[in-house]
C-alpha cells in the first residue's frame, strides 16, 4: 500500500490526539486548533451524525477499509477529498490514515470466504454510518450454476465459487461480500458496478475452468442507496426485502432505489394490516397423514389474507419475521379463527391436533403468550390440541430467546414442529420440547445429502435418532418425483398434503 499523506490519532473517547506534521502542512490547522477536538470538527456538518455513530459503534467491521473521497475541512475554508482508512490500535485507540484519491490500495481484512447474511447487513449499517459520502449501491449477484441441483460437479462448483467470490471482493467496498443463499451474493459498490463487464469476467473464469460457454452467466440487480439516514431497523427490513425479491421469495416489484424498497414495504404492510382489521383472512388446512396406517393424524394450518382479491400468505409480499408488530396481530387473528372453528368439530375430530404455522418473531413476544392463554381460556380449548410449526429457528447450540420460548410452549403442553433436522445428534438432550411433535426433513437437505456417497445412510441414521426421541419425521412440499421417491425410500411415512391440492380446495 502507498504511504499515507498524513494520519490523525484518536484517543478512547474519540477526540483528536496529536496530528502529524503533514496534516498541519496540508490542511493548515495547528496542533492547538484540533487537539482534543471531536473528530466531527473536521467533517461537514451533515456528516457529523454519521461520524459520531461510526465511532460509538467502534467501527470494528470497517477496520482497514478504504473509503473513497471523504471530505476533510481545510482551515482557510472549504474541503479537500481524501481516501480514508480507519485502523484499530491497542487499548481502543484508533488512527485515521488519509491518502490522495485513488492512491490507496484497499487492503481490507476481508474474510477469505464471504460473510453470512446477518453479518453483511451489520457491515452495511456501519458503512452507512461512516463519513464516506460518495455514491453507494447494493449489488446482488446470483449464478444458477452454483445451486445444489445444477449440472456442474461439486468440484467444479467449488472452483467456480472461489473465483466468483474473488471477482466480487475486488469490486466491493472493503472487499466485503455477503451470502444471500447457496448461489447468490450481496456487496456494496460505489454505484458503478458494470454488469456486462462482470459477465465477461465470469466467461473468462468458465474458460479457465474448462466449463461450457455461458455456464457461469450471472443474474444481477442494483439498488441505489439514496438515503444515508435510514433507521437501523428500517434498513434491515429493506435489505431483507430486497434480498427476498431478488431471490424470488417475495412477490413484489423491483425497485432501483433504497427509498423505493422502503415505500414498497410500507405499501405491503398496509395491505396486510387492512386485511387483518377487516377480517379479510382465513386459516387454510392441510391434512397430515400416516401413509402406513392410512389415517390422518393432524392438520397444518397456514394463515392467509386477502391481498387485492387473492388469498395469499403475507410472507409472499414481505419478510414477516422482520415485522414483529404485524406478525403478532396477524398470527393472533388467525389463531382466534383456528380455535373458534375447532370447537365446532365432533369430539373425535377435536382430538387430532392442529399445527399453526407461527412466525418466529411472534414466538418471542411476551404478549403472544398472554394473548394465547386468554384465547384458549375463552374457547375452553386444551393446549395439547393446538401445536405450532416454527420454521427458521436458530441453531440449538446458540440457545437464545427463540429456544426459551419454544420450551415455554412445550411446557404449556403445545406440540411443536420445527425444521432443524440435522440437529438430532448435536444436542439431543435439548430437544425434549419436541417429544410427541414433528421434525421436518427439508427437500433442500434431502437433495444435498443424497449427492454424497453415504448421504442416504446418514439421513436414515438421523431419522432413527429422532424417532428414538419420540419425534415424528415428516416431509412437506417436496418439489419433484425424485425427491418424493427418496423420501419414501428413507421410510418417511408421515406426509403433508401437497400445496397444489390445498390451492384447489381454496379455489373451490
ChimeraX attribute file (.defattr): number of C-alpha atoms within 10 A of each C-alpha:
attribute: neighborCount
match mode: 1-to-1
recipient: residues
	/A:1	8
	/A:2	9
	/A:3	11
	/A:4	17
	/A:5	16
	/A:6	19
	/A:7	20
	/A:8	17
	/A:9	20
	/A:10	24
	/A:11	16
	/A:12	12
	/A:13	12
	/A:14	20
	/A:15	18
	/A:16	23
	/A:17	21
	/A:18	17
	/A:19	20
	/A:20	14
	/A:21	13
	/A:22	13
	/A:23	17
	/A:24	17
	/A:25	11
	/A:26	13
	/A:27	17
	/A:28	15
	/A:29	17
	/A:30	15
	/A:31	16
	/A:32	9
	/A:33	11
	/A:34	18
	/A:35	15
	/A:36	16
	/A:37	15
	/A:38	17
	/A:39	20
	/A:40	21
	/A:41	15
	/A:42	18
	/A:43	17
	/A:44	16
	/A:45	10
	/A:46	11
	/A:47	18
	/A:48	19
	/A:49	14
	/A:50	22
	/A:51	21
	/A:52	18
	/A:53	16
	/A:54	20
	/A:55	18
	/A:56	11
	/A:57	11
	/A:58	16
	/A:59	18
	/A:60	14
	/A:61	20
	/A:62	25
	/A:63	17
	/A:64	20
	/A:65	23
	/A:66	25
	/A:67	26
	/A:68	25
	/A:69	21
	/A:70	23
	/A:71	21
	/A:72	20
	/A:73	18
	/A:74	16
	/A:75	15
	/A:76	9
	/A:77	9
	/A:78	10
	/A:79	16
	/A:80	14
	/A:81	15
	/A:82	21
	/A:83	23
	/A:84	26
	/A:85	25
	/A:86	21
	/A:87	17
	/A:88	18
	/A:89	12
	/A:90	6
	/A:91	8
	/A:92	12
	/A:93	16
	/A:94	22
	/A:95	18
	/A:96	17
	/A:97	21
	/A:98	27
	/A:99	24
	/A:100	18
	/A:101	14
	/A:102	12
	/A:103	16
	/A:104	21
	/A:105	12
	/A:106	19
	/A:107	13
	/A:108	18
	/A:109	14
	/A:110	18
	/A:111	11
	/A:112	13
	/A:113	15
	/A:114	23
	/A:115	19
	/A:116	14
	/A:117	19
	/A:118	14
	/A:119	16
	/A:120	22
	/A:121	20
	/A:122	13
	/A:123	23
	/A:124	23
	/A:125	19
	/A:126	21
	/A:127	23
	/A:128	22
	/A:129	25
	/A:130	23
	/A:131	25
	/A:132	20
	/A:133	17
	/A:134	12
	/A:135	14
	/A:136	21
	/A:137	22
	/A:138	23
	/A:139	23
	/A:140	24
	/A:141	23
	/A:142	22
	/A:143	20
	/A:144	18
	/A:145	21
	/A:146	22
	/A:147	17
	/A:148	18
	/A:149	13
	/A:150	11
	/A:151	13
	/A:152	16
	/A:153	12
	/A:154	15
	/A:155	9
	/A:156	16
	/A:157	19
	/A:158	13
	/A:159	13
	/A:160	23
	/A:161	19
	/A:162	13
	/A:163	17
	/A:164	20
	/A:165	20
	/A:166	16
	/A:167	16
	/A:168	22
	/A:169	24
	/A:170	13
	/A:171	20
	/A:172	20
	/A:173	24
	/A:174	25
	/A:175	25
	/A:176	30
	/A:177	31
	/A:178	23
	/A:179	21
	/A:180	23
	/A:181	14
	/A:182	13
	/A:183	18
	/A:184	21
	/A:185	24
	/A:186	28
	/A:187	26
	/A:188	29
	/A:189	22
	/A:190	18
	/A:191	16
	/A:192	12
	/A:193	18
	/A:194	10
	/A:195	16
	/A:196	11
	/A:197	10
	/A:198	19
	/A:199	17
	/A:200	15
	/A:201	17
	/A:202	23
	/A:203	20
	/A:204	16
	/A:205	20
	/A:206	21
	/A:207	15
	/A:208	10
	/A:209	13
	/A:210	10
	/A:211	16
	/A:212	10
	/A:213	13
	/A:214	15
	/A:215	18
	/A:216	26
	/A:217	18
	/A:218	22
	/A:219	14
	/A:220	20
	/A:221	18
	/A:222	25
	/A:223	22
	/A:224	20
	/A:225	20
	/A:226	15
	/A:227	12
	/A:228	17
	/A:229	11
	/A:230	18
	/A:231	10
	/A:232	16
	/A:233	12
	/A:234	14
	/A:235	22
	/A:236	18
	/A:237	21
	/A:238	24
	/A:239	22
	/A:240	21
	/A:241	25
	/A:242	30
	/A:243	22
	/A:244	20
	/A:245	21
	/A:246	23
	/A:247	17
	/A:248	11
	/A:249	16
	/A:250	19
	/A:251	15
	/A:252	19
	/A:253	13
	/A:254	15
	/A:255	18
	/A:256	17
	/A:257	17
	/A:258	23
	/A:259	18
	/A:260	18
	/A:261	23
	/A:262	19
	/A:263	14
	/A:264	20
	/A:265	21
	/A:266	12
	/A:267	13
	/A:268	17
	/A:269	18
	/A:270	13
	/A:271	17
	/A:272	25
	/A:273	17
	/A:274	15
	/A:275	18
	/A:276	22
	/A:277	12
	/A:278	9
	/A:279	13
	/A:280	16
	/A:281	22
	/A:282	21
	/A:283	22
	/A:284	19
	/A:285	20
	/A:286	21
	/A:287	18
	/A:288	22
	/A:289	19
	/A:290	17
	/A:291	13
	/A:292	9
	/A:293	10
	/A:294	10
	/A:295	12
	/A:296	16
	/A:297	17
	/A:298	22
	/A:299	20
	/A:300	20
	/A:301	23
	/A:302	21
	/A:303	24
	/A:304	23
	/A:305	24
	/A:306	20
	/A:307	18
	/A:308	10
	/A:309	8
	/A:310	10
	/A:311	18
	/A:312	17
	/A:313	19
	/A:314	22
	/A:315	17
	/A:316	16
	/A:317	24
	/A:318	28
	/A:319	21
	/A:320	23
	/A:321	18
	/A:322	19
	/A:323	17
	/A:324	17
	/A:325	14
	/A:326	20
	/A:327	24
	/A:328	24
	/A:329	17
	/A:330	25
	/A:331	23
	/A:332	19
	/A:333	18
	/A:334	26
	/A:335	24
	/A:336	18
	/A:337	16
	/A:338	22
	/A:339	20
	/A:340	17
	/A:341	12
	/A:342	20
	/A:343	14
	/A:344	10
	/A:345	11
	/A:346	9
	/A:347	10
	/A:348	7
	/A:349	14
	/A:350	16
	/A:351	15
	/A:352	15
	/A:353	21
	/A:354	26
	/A:355	27
	/A:356	25
	/A:357	21
	/A:358	23
	/A:359	23
	/A:360	23
	/A:361	19
	/A:362	25
	/A:363	24
	/A:364	19
	/A:365	16
	/A:366	10
	/A:367	12
	/A:368	17
	/A:369	16
	/A:370	10
	/A:371	14
	/A:372	15
	/A:373	14
	/A:374	12
	/A:375	17
	/A:376	17
	/A:377	12
	/A:378	12
	/A:379	14
	/A:380	12
	/A:381	17
	/A:382	16
	/A:383	18
	/A:384	16
	/A:385	18
	/A:386	21
	/A:387	26
	/A:388	25
	/A:389	23
	/A:390	21
	/A:391	15
	/A:392	11
	/A:393	14
	/A:394	14
	/A:395	14
	/A:396	17
	/A:397	11
	/A:398	9
	/A:399	12
	/A:400	12
	/A:401	13
	/A:402	21
	/A:403	21
	/A:404	12
	/A:405	17
	/A:406	23
	/A:407	19
	/A:408	14
	/A:409	19
	/A:410	21
	/A:411	12
	/A:412	12
	/A:413	16
	/A:414	24
	/A:415	25
	/A:416	25
	/A:417	27
	/A:418	19
	/A:419	19
	/A:420	17
	/A:421	18
	/A:422	18
	/A:423	15
	/A:424	21
	/A:425	12
	/A:426	12
	/A:427	10
	/A:428	13
	/A:429	10
	/A:430	14
	/A:431	17
	/A:432	15
	/A:433	21
	/A:434	22
	/A:435	19
	/A:436	16
	/A:437	21
	/A:438	26
	/A:439	24
	/A:440	19
	/A:441	23
	/A:442	17
	/A:443	19
	/A:444	14
	/A:445	14
	/A:446	19
	/A:447	17
	/A:448	13
	/A:449	16
	/A:450	17
	/A:451	13
	/A:452	12
	/A:453	9
	/A:454	10
	/A:455	16
	/A:456	18
	/A:457	14
	/A:458	15
	/A:459	20
	/A:460	14
	/A:461	15
	/A:462	19
	/A:463	23
	/A:464	16
	/A:465	15
	/A:466	23
	/A:467	17
	/A:468	11
	/A:469	16
	/A:470	15
	/A:471	22
	/A:472	20
	/A:473	23
	/A:474	23
	/A:475	23
	/A:476	17
	/A:477	14
	/A:478	20
	/A:479	11
	/A:480	9
	/A:481	9
	/A:482	10
	/A:483	16
	/A:484	18
	/A:485	11
	/A:486	16
	/A:487	20
	/A:488	14
	/A:489	12
	/A:490	15
	/A:491	13
	/A:492	20
	/A:493	19
	/A:494	24
	/A:495	21
	/A:496	20
	/A:497	18
	/A:498	15
	/A:499	13
	/A:500	10
	/A:501	10
	/A:502	14
	/A:503	13
	/A:504	9
	/A:505	12
	/A:506	11
	/A:507	8
	/A:508	5
